[in-house]
């Protein structure tokens, strides 16, 4: 018996996040008033999460082409790149921010599950995952950073309120990490890299971005298209429930206490063991050639999978909801179509091969149902037994959502940011205290508390585990999906080494979205270069606030401009990704966070490089300038030093010269290929001193067992540079080149000047390496020697010593102690 559907009223349309103009367009497409189910279908398919209606024009500015691209951005569930010898990698990053804010464990777990499905839907076997996480402060010390508004007199939060917020941030952090670990560990996929930042802007709206990479042969690529009129449509996976109802719509609205409570049911519940069965069954089925098209039921569930597969193929699709397995009784068509219950797949089967499909699903003990067929009508028709509850042109629904050019306006707070100078900021007289403080800051400290909850060695493909600049995965024979021809291969495939990293300094983006966008790409490419890898491609996750705010949209537009320039500079096309808008709580929007995940290829095993110092007596060489003296803030703008020591989150960030960056990366790889480079570590948050300390303490020779080694550093401050010379060095506007009288001690040790890498080599090779780097057009100077049990840095202001055992203790235990 069918439940009576509610009348379509302006208030009901508004509750579905459709504007009056969008509702009129909907009626124009249908030629009539929609049913309640059709209203729900349009609301999720035209949400920002599914349609990118506010960001699509910006996404078109990304470079997306390359001779290595086999499946490009926007074509399918994930992009695919050739890695040689007939092999390819499929990878993508997506967000699960709002669900994780409401239910951190399940929100994060199902974010991992969803991105894994995107990969095996392409025909690839998932081989590793990464994540990028953002939370509010988890220690009271982190609450000191002040933005421009705070510096102008806004009151600090009450202590009791701050402590309550910190407790909630810890709860969210613990729940998200546990959810990621649970799903990945149970599925059997190594989590090999990631990043975690803590900042007050994420209080109430954490970010959970999940990445997965899979491997396949070129001929194994499959498409999510409903091809072949008359082909049957199969549903496989657990029964549909009410969990995850309209989750895509929930992700496309501001996060408030009221919306979170109302949408608690929009958080899905994951079953990683079921997903493992679904993955293996689908890969086995794909090897038979019986599949004409396949799509996971992710955002918007059955709605998205049906209309998108039909739209891609230019066909129609018809399904009957009474045939859909249902977990609870009396589900309405609206609920079945909008449910985002996990681990479900839609498969278009070659007609006449249904029995093969049923046999494989039965073998894996998976629920399945034949729920419909492909038609030639171009329409998505949804029946509930004899009643048609939805009849919509598939292509118009999937591909013709409204597209908006939002108003953009430079934020007012940037006036104070641009006016900031170091006048009144005293140079440091206690670098020992500063370095200890920075290493213990949870954003900089070791993330071992996080990654020790993940299995990063399962399947024995991890060549470099978490803890270095980039993770490295071996692509071996047993990583590939089976195929009809694989049994007859004459020889095993040549082992490949794929390097992976995920990066974004959102403070830089907040202070200068364009420059911050460039830096996000540059740091990712720099991390790959430090591992010995050449970039192949990028997948990005654009996390921003409400696009209706002109200042937020300006941040988005400028960030994308910077990202696009960076990707072009490093020949790393964007293969796909995710846009996550409406990331703001009642406290305000998050800092703009365009997360960049980058994959690269290491040509030879001998080229694989890690960040930690190796042997006593090795020479330490700095590639790049000690301080960018043409920068009036000397690399301190937006730095961890300003935030943690002076409580200031302001100043223009370090400039990113993409030509200098690309020259640096090319030179480093050339030095690595020539052999003799024992370690390479980029300078990022915390500057040179933090990078040196990490090189001394980050090597692990067993579970939690460090191999510590000291270093003695000799720093010669760079000469002063005139404003005229500085102007010749950079054409960056609007920042004006100014005369820098001398390099400050805090700038030399803790400034975050870009395009800098610390390398180590045998002492006998040091002169040769320095000269070769200079011939390659990169500044290089020997700055010290590996050895001893302390990090020692003599300067004109005195000699400073840090026992490395003490530094390791601070760096290694900081997050664990905060989480106690």
Secondary structure by P-SEA (a helix, b strand, c coil): cccccccccaaaaaaacccaaaaaaaaaaacccccaaaaaaaaaaacccccccccaaaaaaccccccccccccccccbbbbbcccccccccccccccccccccaaaaaaaaaaaaaaaaaaaccccccccbbbbbcccccccccccccccccccccccaaaaaaaaaaaaaaaaaaaaaaaaaaaaaccccccbbbbbccccccbbbbbbbbbbbbccccccccccccccbbbbbbcccccccccaaaaaaaccccaaaaaaacccbbbbbaaaaaaaaaaaaaaaaaccccccccccccaaaaaaaaaaaaacbbbbbbccccccccccccaaaaaaccccbbbbbbccccaaaaaaaaaaaabbbbbbcbbbbccccbbbbcccccccccccccccccccccccbbbcccaaaaaaacccccccccccaaaaaaaaaacccccccccccccccccccccccccccccbbbbbbcccccccccccccccccccbbbbbbbcccaaaaaaacaaaaaaaaaaaaaaaaaaacccccbbbbbbbbcccccaaaaaaaaaaaaaaaaaaaaacccccbbbbbcccccccccccccbbbbbbbbbcccccccccccccccbbbbbcccccccccccccccccccccccccccccccccccaaaaaaaaaaaaaaaaaccccbbbbbccccaaaaaaaaaccccccccccbbbbbbbbbbbbccccaaaaaaacccccbbbbbbccccccccccccccbbbbbbccccaaaaaaaaaaaacbbbbbcccccccccccccccbbbbbcaaaaaaaaacaaaaaac
